[in-house]
C-alpha cells in the first residue's frame, strides 16, 4: 500500500490571515490535537515580522508551550536571516523558507524580487544545517500569480534547480492562490522530479480556491509526490494574495487518501474531533466537508 505523509499547516498558514486571534494556549492545543490524531509533522509558527503578520507574533511562545515531542517534527516559517535566528533560538526542528515564483508577488510578500529571495537560501541553508535544523523551501505561486498571471513551466524548472543547488532537503511547489488543475500539477511535479533526480524530496501545497485542490492533491500523488500539506478544517489564505482562500482541509484529504487505499497513519475520527473543536474556537463554520457529512460507511453500518 502506498503511503503519504500529511503535513499539518493550520497553526501557521491556517491562522496567519484569520480574523480570529487564537491565544498561545489555543494554538498549542490545536497542534497537540492534530498530533493526537497521528500528525507527525506540522508548521507551527511563522517568524515573519509581527507587524506584517500579527497573528504570528507569539511564535516563540508557541514553540515553548509545545515543547519537544518524540517523533514529531515542528516547522517554522522564515523569510530572511533575521527570521532564521529567531527560529533557531527555539526548539524548532525544521525551517521552511518561502520563495515566491514571480517578482511582483515576491515584492508584495517579501519586499524583494524572486532572485533576491533565492539568495536568502544561500545565507540561511548553511546556518540551518550547522544548527542541526533541516532547511526546506516552498516555491509559492508555482502554478499562477494573482498579479502576473500564468507562471511558465520554465520558471518553475529554474527555481527548482536553483533551490536544489543551494542544498535544501525538500522542495515544495505551492498553489498559493488555488488556480492549478491536475494536468498542470502532474506536468510540473514530473518535471521537478526529473531535475532533482530523486535526490531532493518534493512536497505539494494546495489551496481549494477554485475547488480543484483535492483533485490536484491526488494528481500530485499519481506523479510520485509522497508529502502533502493540508490545514485542519480547511482554514487559511495568504494575506498578500487577493481572494486567496483556505488550504485543502486535512480531514477531507485524509478521507480521499484512505478511500483510495493510500496509507497516512492518521486517525480520521480523532481528526474530525479536532476539526469540530477548532470550529468552536473560531466560532464560525469552516470549509471542510467530511467534518459535516461524516465518515462513510457510517459507524452504525460497519462490522467488526
N, C-alpha and C positions, 0 to 999 in steps of 0.2 A: 504493500500500500504506500502511495506517495505521502510525503509529509511536508507541511508548510508551517513556517514559524510566523505567528501573527505578532506584530509589534504594536503595542497599545500607545496611542498618541493623545488620548483625551486630556490628560493633565497638562499638556503643553499646547499642541495645535488645536485641541478642542476648546480650551478655555481662553486662549490668548485674545480672542476677539469677541468673547461672550459678554453680554451686558450684565450678567450676574457675576459679582466678585466673590468667589469662594474664599473662606478663611484658609489659613495654612493647614489647620487641623482637618478641614473638609477635603482639601487636596490630597493630604496624606491618606485619609480614609479611602478616597477614590482609588488611589493606586493600590492600596492594600486589598481592596475588594476585588480588583482585577487579578491581582496575584493569587488570591484565594481561589479564583476560577481557573487558574492554570497559566496565566500570562507569565512569561519568564524574561521579558524584555520590554521596556517601555520608555518613552520620552516623558521625563518627569518635570522638567523645568526649562526655561529659556533664560540665558544670561545676556539678553539684549538690554539696551538702555531702558530702564524703568519708565522714563518719561515718554518713550515711544510705545512701550507695551506695558502699561501699568498693572495689568492682571498678572504679570510675571515678576513683580517687584520682590516677592518673597522667595526667590529661587533657592537661596542658601538655607533658609529656614525649612523649606520643604525637604531638602536633602538631609538636613539634620534630624527632622522628625521621622523621616523614613528609615534612617539608619542603614546598616549593611545587612542584606538578606541573602542567605546562601542560595545559590542557583538562580539569582535574579540579577539582570544587568540594567542599570539605570543610565539613561541617556540625557545629556544636557545639550541644548542647542546653543551654539556660539556663532557670532558673526565676524569677530575680529580677535586680535590678540588679547585685548583687554578683557573681553568676554571669556576667553580661554583661561586666563589667570584667575578669574572669579570661580570658574568651574573647577579648576584644578585644586582650589583651596577647600573643596568639599570632597565627599566620598563618591563622586560620580564615577561610573565605570567606563562610559563612552562619551565622546563628544561628537555631535553632528554639526558640520559646517555647511551653511547654505550658500550656494552659488546660483543666482538667477540666470536663466539661459539667454535673456535678452537685455540689452543695455538700458532701454527705457524703464523696464520694470525693476532692474537692478538699482538704478538711480533712485527710484521711488522707495525701494525696500531697504537699501543699504547705503545710499548716497555715494555710490561708486559704480563704474561700469563692470561688465562681466569679467573682463580680463583682470582688472584690479581685484575683483572678488576672488578670482582664482589664485592670485598672488598671496592671498591670506593663507591658502593651503601651504605655501612654501614656508611661511612663518610658523604656522600652528602645528602642522603634522609632526615635525621633528620634536617640538616641545611636548606634544601629547605622548608620543612613543617613549620619550625619555622619562616621562612621569608614570608610565605604565597604564596610560589611558588610550583606549582604542579610538583612532580617528576615522570617522566616516564622512561622506559628503552627500548632500541632496542637491541634485540639479533641478531646481524649481522651474516651473513653467516649461517643462521639456516638450509638451505637446501643443502649446499655444500660449500666446501672450495677450492680455487684455488691451495692450497699447500698440503692439506691433503686428498682431495677428498670427499667422502661421509661423511656426518655427521650422526652418529647413532641417531635414534629416542630417545634412552635412554639419550643421551647427551642433546638434546633439553628439554626433560622432567625434567632432573636435573636442568638445568638453569632456566626454568620457575618456578619451585618450590622454588629455592633459591631466585630468584628475587622477587617473591611474599612474601616470608618471610621477606625481607628487607623493605617491606612497600611501594613499588611503586604503583602508582594509575592507571597505564596502562602498558601492556607488548606488544611489537611489535615483531613479527617474520619477519625477513628481508631476502629476497633472493638477497643478495648483488651482486652476480655475475650472476644472471639470469639463474640458472640451474634447477629450480623447474618445476614440472609438476602437473596438477590438482589433481591427485590421492594422491601424497605426501602432497600437500597443505591441502587437506581435512584431511588426517591422522594426520598430525602434529597439526593442529588447533583443531580438535576434541579431541586429546589427551591433549593439553594445557587447553582446556575448562574443561575437567574432573579434572585436577589438581587445577585450580582456583575456580571451582565450582560456577562460575558466580560472584565471589567476586571482581575480578580484570578484567576490560575490556581488550579485545585483539584487536590489530591493525595489519594490514598486509602491508608490504612494498615490492613491486616487481620491478625488472628490466626486460627489454624486450630483453636481450642479445641474446636469442635463440628463440625469437618470441612466447614465451608462457606466457608473462606477463599478458595479458588481460584475457586469459582463466584461469590463476591462480587467478586473482582478483575475477572473477565470482565464481570460486570454493570456495574461502575463504568466500564469501557472503553465498553460499549454506551451508557452515559449521558453519554459525552463526556469522561471523565477520561483524561488522557494521561500522568499521572505516578503510579507505584505504588511503595510501599515493599515491601521484602522482605528477608529475612535468610538468608544463606548457611546451608545445611544445616537450616534451619527452627528454629534455636535462638532462645531469648528468652522473655520473660514480664515481667510487672510485679511488682516486689517488694511493692507495696501493694494488689494485687488478688488476692483468694483464687482459687485454681485457674486463674489465667491462664497458659495455656501458650504455646508458641512462635509466632512470626510465620510467615506463609506462607514457604516455602523459595524462595530466589531461583531455584535451578535448576529447581524444579517449575513456578514461574510462567513462567520463560522458555520452557520446553518447551511449556506450554499456549499461550503467545502465538505462538511460532514456528509451531506446528502449526495455529494459527488464521489464519495469514497476516499477523500483526502484527509489524512490524519492531521490534527492540530494540537492534540494534548490538552484541549480546553474543555472544561465542564460547562456546557451551554446553559443548563438550568441555573447554575451559580452566576453565570454572566448575565442572565436575564434578571436575577435578583439585584445585581449591581446596577443594571440599567434602570430598573424601577426606583432604586434608591436615588440615583443621580437625577432622574426626572423630578423626584420630590424635592431635592435640594435646589434645583433650578426653578422649581415652581412653574413649569410650563410643559407642554407636550414637546417631545423630541422627534427627530425624523425617522428613527428606526422603526421597522415594521414587525419583525419577529417578536419583539417585546410586547406588541399589541395583539398580534394574531395568535401567538403561542406556537409550541412545537408541533411537529407532525411526524408520526402519528401522535395524537394527544395521549397523555399519560393513561387515561382510562381505557385506551384501546390496546396498550402494549401488554405483552405477556412475558413472563419470566422464563 
